[in-house]
């Protein structure tokens, strides 16, 4: 089976009566969920960074910074440039 890319989706064709229908595979749904979670995590890291840059030191704890650094390192190791 051939898969096609359509925007950010990977789709697999099914042909019925000379009409091609496309459906998303379970893997597509899993990847979409993982990307959404990663996007939320990056947004949280940006909020922490912005608090630090603007001097809102009481808005976060040292443990949050340590967790952010671990998360960023893990993120970079999973998704190299």
Secondary structure, DSSP 8 states (H G I E B T S, - for coil): --EEEETTEEEEEEEETTEEEEEE-HHHHHHHHHHHHHHHHHHHHHHHHHHHHTT-GGGS-HHHHHHHHHHHHHHHHHS--
